[in-house]
Structure formats: structure tokens, C-alpha cells
Amino acid sequence: MKHKFTSKFTKSYHSFSNNIQLKFDKQLGYLLNDIRHPSLRAKKYNEREGVWQARVDKNVRFFFEINGDTYTLLNIKNHPK
């Protein structure tokens, strides 16, 4: 699988600390190899729009779409509690 970032994702990504960025980078590797990797906990977030959600850590989630063989990263943000 391939991936691409939206400008919204890139802006949000750079607003996080280096620690969170490194965690995301690790999770992206898992996503590209196997969407079912247990630490991702990937699931459909919005079935109608085809948006998925996966975990960076306990407090941060990222959102993406699957378009053919490409993951389009839409956003990364803090998970509301």
C-alpha cells in the first residue's frame, strides 16, 4: 500500500510534539503493512463517507480513507475523552 497526506493532515501533524510524530510514524508503518495490526485498532469512523480511524496512542487518533492501493491521511487529532 501507498500513502499520501492532505494539507490538513500535514498542518495538524506538525502541531504535535516530536514524540507524537514519532509514534505516528511507527503506526503508519504498521498501517502500510497490515491494517489489522493490533496497536492500530483501525475501524470505520464514518461508513457513509468511507473514513477510517486508527490509534497513535491512548490520546491521539488519525483519520484516513482507502482509495485503491493508497491510504489518504486526512487528519490527526487528540481523542476526546
TILUMBA-560133 format. One record per atom (N, C-alpha, C): residue number from 0; residue in three letters; atom name; y, x, z. Coordinates in steps of 0.02 Angstrom, whole numbers. Example, Ala and Ser with C-alpha at 12.3 -4.5 7.8 and 13.67 -1.06 7.14 Angstrom:
<atoms>
(0, ALA, N, (-284, 660, 390))
(0, ALA, CA, (-225, 615, 390))
(0, ALA, C, (-165, 660, 390))
(1, SER, N, (-112, 642, 354))
(1, SER, CA, (-53, 684, 357))
(1, SER, C, (2, 645, 394))
</atoms>
This chain:
<atoms>
(0, MET, N, (-59, 42, 0))
(0, MET, CA, (0, 0, 0))
(0, MET, C, (63, 44, 0))
(1, LYS, N, (115, 15, -29))
(1, LYS, CA, (180, 49, -30))
(1, LYS, C, (227, 10, 15))
(2, HIS, N, (287, 38, 25))
(2, HIS, CA, (336, 2, 65))
(2, HIS, C, (406, 15, 38))
(3, LYS, N, (451, -31, 54))
(3, LYS, CA, (522, -21, 39))
(3, LYS, C, (562, -55, 94))
(4, PHE, N, (622, -30, 104))
(4, PHE, CA, (666, -55, 157))
(4, PHE, C, (724, -94, 127))
(5, THR, N, (741, -150, 158))
(5, THR, CA, (803, -184, 140))
(5, THR, C, (861, -149, 175))
(6, SER, N, (921, -161, 151))
(6, SER, CA, (979, -130, 183))
(6, SER, C, (987, -155, 254))
(7, LYS, N, (970, -217, 267))
(7, LYS, CA, (973, -245, 335))
(7, LYS, C, (926, -207, 381))
(8, PHE, N, (865, -194, 356))
(8, PHE, CA, (816, -158, 396))
(8, PHE, C, (843, -88, 412))
(9, THR, N, (868, -53, 362))
(9, THR, CA, (892, 15, 371))
(9, THR, C, (948, 18, 422))
(10, LYS, N, (994, -29, 418))
(10, LYS, CA, (1050, -31, 465))
(10, LYS, C, (1024, -43, 536))
(11, SER, N, (979, -91, 545))
(11, SER, CA, (951, -105, 611))
(11, SER, C, (911, -46, 637))
(12, TYR, N, (871, -16, 594))
(12, TYR, CA, (830, 42, 614))
(12, TYR, C, (874, 98, 643))
(13, HIS, N, (929, 112, 610))
(13, HIS, CA, (973, 166, 633))
(13, HIS, C, (1011, 149, 697))
(14, SER, N, (1011, 86, 716))
(14, SER, CA, (1045, 67, 779))
(14, SER, C, (1000, 80, 840))
(15, PHE, N, (936, 93, 828))
(15, PHE, CA, (889, 106, 883))
(15, PHE, C, (888, 181, 900))
(16, SER, N, (865, 196, 960))
(16, SER, CA, (858, 265, 983))
(16, SER, C, (806, 302, 941))
(17, ASN, N, (809, 369, 945))
(17, ASN, CA, (759, 410, 910))
(17, ASN, C, (689, 394, 933))
(18, ASN, N, (681, 378, 996))
(18, ASN, CA, (616, 361, 1024))
(18, ASN, C, (587, 299, 989))
(19, ILE, N, (627, 247, 981))
(19, ILE, CA, (603, 186, 948))
(19, ILE, C, (591, 201, 874))
(20, GLN, N, (634, 240, 843))
(20, GLN, CA, (624, 258, 772))
(20, GLN, C, (557, 294, 762))
(21, LEU, N, (541, 340, 807))
(21, LEU, CA, (477, 375, 802))
(21, LEU, C, (418, 327, 812))
(22, LYS, N, (425, 281, 859))
(22, LYS, CA, (372, 231, 870))
(22, LYS, C, (363, 188, 808))
(23, PHE, N, (419, 167, 778))
(23, PHE, CA, (414, 127, 717))
(23, PHE, C, (379, 167, 662))
(24, ASP, N, (399, 229, 653))
(24, ASP, CA, (370, 271, 600))
(24, ASP, C, (294, 275, 608))
(25, LYS, N, (271, 280, 670))
(25, LYS, CA, (199, 282, 684))
(25, LYS, C, (167, 215, 665))
(26, GLN, N, (200, 160, 685))
(26, GLN, CA, (173, 94, 670))
(26, GLN, C, (172, 81, 595))
(27, LEU, N, (222, 106, 559))
(27, LEU, CA, (224, 97, 486))
(27, LEU, C, (163, 131, 455))
(28, GLY, N, (145, 189, 480))
(28, GLY, CA, (85, 223, 456))
(28, GLY, C, (23, 179, 465))
(29, TYR, N, (18, 148, 524))
(29, TYR, CA, (-39, 103, 536))
(29, TYR, C, (-37, 44, 487))
(30, LEU, N, (22, 16, 478))
(30, LEU, CA, (29, -42, 433))
(30, LEU, C, (6, -24, 362))
(31, LEU, N, (28, 33, 338))
(31, LEU, CA, (11, 53, 270))
(31, LEU, C, (-64, 65, 261))
(32, ASN, N, (-98, 84, 315))
(32, ASN, CA, (-170, 96, 311))
(32, ASN, C, (-212, 35, 326))
(33, ASP, N, (-189, -7, 373))
(33, ASP, CA, (-230, -64, 393))
(33, ASP, C, (-187, -114, 433))
(34, ILE, N, (-169, -169, 402))
(34, ILE, CA, (-126, -219, 434))
(34, ILE, C, (-159, -247, 497))
(35, ARG, N, (-225, -239, 503))
(35, ARG, CA, (-261, -265, 562))
(35, ARG, C, (-265, -216, 620))
(36, HIS, N, (-230, -160, 615))
(36, HIS, CA, (-232, -111, 669))
(36, HIS, C, (-212, -146, 734))
(37, PRO, N, (-250, -137, 788))
(37, PRO, CA, (-238, -175, 850))
(37, PRO, C, (-168, -166, 880))
(38, SER, N, (-138, -108, 875))
(38, SER, CA, (-73, -98, 907))
(38, SER, C, (-17, -135, 870))
(39, LEU, N, (-28, -153, 807))
(39, LEU, CA, (23, -190, 770))
(39, LEU, C, (29, -263, 792))
(40, ARG, N, (-28, -292, 807))
(40, ARG, CA, (-31, -364, 822))
(40, ARG, C, (6, -404, 769))
(41, ALA, N, (-4, -386, 706))
(41, ALA, CA, (30, -418, 650))
(41, ALA, C, (8, -491, 644))
(42, LYS, N, (57, -534, 631))
(42, LYS, CA, (42, -605, 622))
(42, LYS, C, (97, -636, 579))
(43, LYS, N, (80, -693, 550))
(43, LYS, CA, (129, -730, 511))
(43, LYS, C, (183, -755, 559))
(44, TYR, N, (244, -741, 543))
(44, TYR, CA, (301, -763, 583))
(44, TYR, C, (329, -828, 555))
(45, ASN, N, (335, -832, 489))
(45, ASN, CA, (360, -892, 455))
(45, ASN, C, (316, -903, 394))
(46, GLU, N, (267, -947, 401))
(46, GLU, CA, (218, -959, 348))
(46, GLU, C, (251, -981, 284))
(47, ARG, N, (298, -1026, 288))
(47, ARG, CA, (331, -1053, 228))
(47, ARG, C, (367, -1000, 188))
(48, GLU, N, (400, -953, 223))
(48, GLU, CA, (438, -901, 189))
(48, GLU, C, (397, -837, 178))
(49, GLY, N, (336, -835, 204))
(49, GLY, CA, (293, -777, 195))
(49, GLY, C, (315, -716, 235))
(50, VAL, N, (347, -727, 292))
(50, VAL, CA, (371, -672, 333))
(50, VAL, C, (320, -657, 388))
(51, TRP, N, (306, -594, 397))
(51, TRP, CA, (260, -570, 448))
(51, TRP, C, (299, -534, 502))
(52, GLN, N, (268, -530, 561))
(52, GLN, CA, (296, -494, 618))
(52, GLN, C, (244, -445, 644))
(53, ALA, N, (266, -386, 665))
(53, ALA, CA, (221, -338, 697))
(53, ALA, C, (259, -302, 753))
(54, ARG, N, (221, -271, 795))
(54, ARG, CA, (247, -241, 856))
(54, ARG, C, (262, -166, 847))
(55, VAL, N, (321, -146, 871))
(55, VAL, CA, (336, -75, 878))
(55, VAL, C, (314, -53, 948))
(56, ASP, N, (336, -91, 997))
(56, ASP, CA, (314, -82, 1067))
(56, ASP, C, (323, -149, 1102))
(57, LYS, N, (320, -147, 1167))
(57, LYS, CA, (324, -209, 1207))
(57, LYS, C, (389, -248, 1194))
(58, ASN, N, (442, -213, 1177))
(58, ASN, CA, (508, -245, 1171))
(58, ASN, C, (537, -250, 1101))
(59, VAL, N, (506, -220, 1052))
(59, VAL, CA, (535, -216, 985))
(59, VAL, C, (484, -241, 933))
(60, ARG, N, (508, -282, 886))
(60, ARG, CA, (467, -308, 832))
(60, ARG, C, (499, -292, 765))
(61, PHE, N, (457, -287, 714))
(61, PHE, CA, (484, -281, 646))
(61, PHE, C, (454, -336, 603))
(62, PHE, N, (492, -353, 551))
(62, PHE, CA, (477, -410, 508))
(62, PHE, C, (471, -386, 436))
(63, PHE, N, (422, -413, 400))
(63, PHE, CA, (410, -390, 332))
(63, PHE, C, (378, -445, 290))
(64, GLU, N, (382, -435, 225))
(64, GLU, CA, (348, -478, 176))
(64, GLU, C, (298, -435, 139))
(65, ILE, N, (247, -469, 112))
(65, ILE, CA, (198, -435, 71))
(65, ILE, C, (207, -460, 0))
(66, ASN, N, (225, -414, -45))
(66, ASN, CA, (235, -431, -115))
(66, ASN, C, (189, -387, -157))
(67, GLY, N, (133, -414, -177))
(67, GLY, CA, (83, -375, -215))
(67, GLY, C, (57, -318, -172))
(68, ASP, N, (69, -256, -194))
(68, ASP, CA, (45, -198, -156))
(68, ASP, C, (101, -164, -117))
(69, THR, N, (155, -203, -102))
(69, THR, CA, (213, -174, -68))
(69, THR, C, (232, -215, -7))
(70, TYR, N, (243, -180, 48))
(70, TYR, CA, (273, -212, 107))
(70, TYR, C, (349, -203, 102))
(71, THR, N, (385, -258, 106))
(71, THR, CA, (458, -256, 106))
(71, THR, C, (480, -266, 178))
(72, LEU, N, (507, -214, 209))
(72, LEU, CA, (530, -216, 278))
(72, LEU, C, (597, -250, 281))
(73, LEU, N, (601, -306, 317))
(73, LEU, CA, (660, -349, 318))
(73, LEU, C, (707, -334, 376))
(74, ASN, N, (679, -324, 435))
(74, ASN, CA, (720, -315, 495))
(74, ASN, C, (679, -285, 551))
(75, ILE, N, (713, -255, 598))
(75, ILE, CA, (683, -230, 660))
(75, ILE, C, (731, -249, 715))
(76, LYS, N, (705, -280, 768))
(76, LYS, CA, (750, -301, 822))
(76, LYS, C, (713, -308, 888))
(77, ASN, N, (753, -314, 941))
(77, ASN, CA, (724, -324, 1007))
(77, ASN, C, (691, -392, 1010))
(78, HIS, N, (635, -394, 1045))
(78, HIS, CA, (597, -456, 1053))
(78, HIS, C, (627, -495, 1111))
(79, PRO, N, (646, -557, 1099))
(79, PRO, CA, (674, -597, 1155))
(79, PRO, C, (620, -612, 1206))
(80, LYS, N, (640, -612, 1268))
(80, LYS, CA, (592, -625, 1322))
(80, LYS, C, (602, -693, 1350))
</atoms>
